[in-house]
Amino acid sequence: MAERPAAGGPEPPAEVLATTAKAETAAQRAARYVFGGIRLALGWIFLWAFLDKTFGLGHETEPAAAWINGGSPTKGFLSFGATGPFQGFYQDIAGAAWADWLFMAGLAGIAVALLLGIGLRIAAATGGLLYVLMWTAVLPPENNIFMDDHLINAALLAGLALIAAGDTLGLGRWWASLPVVRHHTWLK
């Protein structure tokens, strides 16, 4: 195994440098943009859920039930939509102030991280956990004995963090260059 030259030592030949740094192919570049777009799409899903529940934009949340009007973002679904083995647990926490704040902070934080392409490791972990919790709230899923979009999206979030999808169409490279992020890589 070849040793690295000492500081100030001779540089490796150009042929060695050329073989170690491969040029990005068109397919790799396209894949980067596809996954950057998927990251943005998932970010929008989280942002829309936050905005609709906060302001009652009339899609899933009526204005009278908006969080800013005193409504609870967790009460309706957890009280009436939860099914399966965890139904009692979810009904017990439905409408609790701590559950509302934690849920809304999670939606907002995950949305910001995904849309900006920063903190994807944290966003993947928290977003994945949120998706798995939402999956457990509706067991068994409506169209399959166990698999649904919540589990697919949780896995997708993990993949986006692993491939640093925030570097394309996002601020991921800048974020990773910050001293605090370089020192604490879990912040990537």
Stockholm file with secondary structure:
# STOCKHOLM 1.0

chainA/1-188         MAERPAAGGPEPPAEVLATTAKAETAAQRAARYVFGGIRLALGWIFLWAFLDKTFGLGHETEPAAAWINGGSPTKGFLSFGATGPFQGFYQDIAGAAWADWLFMAGLAGIAVALLLGIGLRIAAATGGLLYVLMWTAVLPPENNIFMDDHLINAALLAGLALIAAGDTLGLGRWWASLPVVRHHTWLK
#=GR chainA/1-188 SS CCCCCCTTSCCCCHHHHHHHSCCCCHHHHHHHHHHHHHHHHHHHHHHHHHHHHHHCCSSSSCGGGCGGGTCCTTHHHHHHTCBGGGHHHHHHHTTCHHHHHHHHHHHHHHHHHHHHTCSHHHHHHHHHHHHHHHHHTBCSCSSSSSCCHHHHHHHHHHHHHHTTGGGSSSSHHHHHHSHHHHHSGGGC
#=GC SS_cons         CCCCCCTTSCCCCHHHHHHHSCCCCHHHHHHHHHHHHHHHHHHHHHHHHHHHHHHCCSSSSCGGGCGGGTCCTTHHHHHHTCBGGGHHHHHHHTTCHHHHHHHHHHHHHHHHHHHHTCSHHHHHHHHHHHHHHHHHTBCSCSSSSSCCHHHHHHHHHHHHHHTTGGGSSSSHHHHHHSHHHHHSGGGC
//
